[in-house]
Amino acid sequence: MTGTPQITDFDALRRQRQRASRNPVLFLHEEAAAEVQERLAEINKSFTSPVLIGHVTPPLATLFPAAPILADTETLDIGRETPDLVVKAFALHWADDPIGQMAQARLALEPDGLFLAIMFGGATLNELRTALAEAETGLTGGLSPRVLPMADLRDLGGLLSRAGLALPVADSLKLTVRYPTLTRLLHDLRGMGEANALAARHRRTPPRDLFARTEEIYRQHFSDGEGFLRATFEIVFLTGWAPSDTQPKPLRPGSAQQRLADALGTTEQGAGDPAAPKSR
């Protein structure tokens, strides 16, 4: 949106995804697709007009073989058809305006349609972020943007409500992956299309010893007993529904037909009354 600070270089992100598609690393996408399939199976609703948006790879695309796949541009080109399901895949963590993206999806959905987003959360790559920061500070005396900042789970649920989506739910799946070397981890990030595409990233060649020093620090603090480097990936799932008159709504204050004390079989007492003796 106009006036929104630019976090992501979207031209660089598109190039990275295109390169990744030639030799993709999809084990996290496979985990995410299995979670999506399980979650949708638990919903008592059939979705007949889904739309997929973002970094959609084969594991997810095969779940919706007839669904159109759209780019995660600033203005979503969902078209004239009204979807009953919008799945935004591995894109919101790169969005400059995630609330605007979710609001556009909500406006496109039919009433009681489902929005489901898959994204990386705040715990992702915390080990790499820490090791890189310590290494670069020691070598240069400063820091440069190298790992995308990602939102915490507790903050993401509120974004769904701010976008106008009903019945918001945010939860996550944390995975720890072991790597023999830092080079292998960086290789996988490139194969996922998740390398550095920050708009503020330095274009110059990094210091010669940066990654060697980063791996030393990584091994000191984040290796397991067998010498492997631990890398955390937090896959966040956000779900919310386009508002509909058919959805359950909270009762108005004072409209209850039964007292809570009666339902629990207890004695109601005022705040200033002496406490009743405890029974065993």
HUVEN-V772802 format. One record per backbone hydrogen bond with DSSP energy under -0.5 kcal/mol. CO is the residue of the C=O (numbers start at 1). NH is the residue of the N-H. If there is no record, write none. Layout:
BEGIN
co = {CO/CO}
nh = {NH/NH}
END
This chain:
BEGIN
co = {1/5/7/8/9/10/11/12/13/14/15/16/17/18/19/19/20/24/26/27/28/29/30/31/32/33/34/35/36/37/38/39/40/43/46/49/49/50/51/52/53/54/55/57/57/58/60/60/61/62/64/68/68/70/71/74/76/81/83/84/85/86/86/87/87/88/88/89/91/91/92/97/98/99/100/101/102/103/104/105/110/113/114/115/116/117/118/118/119/121/123/125/126/127/128/129/130/131/132/133/134/135/136/136/136/137/144/151/152/152/153/155/156/156/157/158/159/160/161/166/169/171/173/175/175/177/179/181/182/183/184/185/186/187/188/189/189/190/191/197/198/207/209/210/211/212/213/214/215/216/217/218/219/222/224/228/229/231/232/233/233/234/234/235/236/237/238/239/240/241/242/244/252/259/260/261/261/266/270}
nh = {4/7/199/10/13/14/15/16/17/18/19/20/21/22/22/23/23/26/30/31/32/33/34/35/36/37/38/39/40/41/42/42/43/45/48/84/85/68/87/70/89/56/57/60/61/62/63/64/64/65/67/52/70/54/73/76/78/83/110/114/51/88/116/53/89/90/118/55/94/95/95/101/102/103/104/105/106/107/108/109/113/242/86/240/88/238/90/91/236/124/126/129/130/131/132/133/134/135/136/137/138/139/140/141/142/141/146/122/155/156/157/159/159/160/161/162/163/165/164/241/239/237/235/177/233/231/229/185/186/187/188/189/190/191/192/193/194/193/25/9/201/210/213/214/215/216/217/218/219/220/221/222/223/230/227/224/179/177/125/175/235/121/236/173/119/171/117/169/115/166/112/247/255/263/264/265/266/268/273}
END
